[in-house]
Amino acid sequence: MNESQESMHRVSPGGFSITLFIGCTIYFGLVNHGWQILLTFKAAIFILLGILFSVLLIGVPFHLLRVWLEKRVFKTAETSLSPTGAKQLKTTATLLMVVQVVLTFYLTKFAYLWYFS
């Protein structure tokens, strides 16, 4: 495996989703209710459940999709990818991260507005 392939394996399947979810929750809390709402028991339950669901529904599937793309779509020689293949892999991984960010943002927004309304 080359460096770009190894870096994809080092990414935690849930770490990125957890960070996104907590960041979005803090953002929506500050925008909609002020910082006091983030110190409530209701917010703690929302954050714990959100972490669980963001990992299970977003983090793990996107990680598995990246691994599948790496193994199936960009399958090349055992040693390393060609420069074109490495560029395609990097572009695809970046695109998947952008989709993951947008999906997490909107799912958190709708969950936050539903839960705290």
C-alpha positions, 0 to 999 in steps of 0.5 A: 500500500502506498501513503494515500491508501495507508492514510485512509486506513488510519482514519477512525470510522466514527471520530470524524462524525463525532467531531462534526456532530458535536460541532454542529450541536454547539453551533445550533445551540448557540444560534438558537438558544444561547450557551445555557441550553448546552448545560442542561440534562436534555442537551447531554442526552441529545449529545450522547444519543447523537454520538451513537447515531452519528457513528452508526448511521454516518461514520461507519457506512462512509468508512466502509464505502471508502474502504470498498472503493479503495479495494474494488474500484481502485484495485491495481497492482499490489505495490502501489497506485499509479499517479492517476489512480492515487489522484482519483482516490484522493479526489473521491475520498475528499468528495466523500468527506464533503458529502459526510459533512453536509449530511451530518450538518443537516441531520444534526440540524433537523434532529436538534430542531425536533428535539429542542422544540 
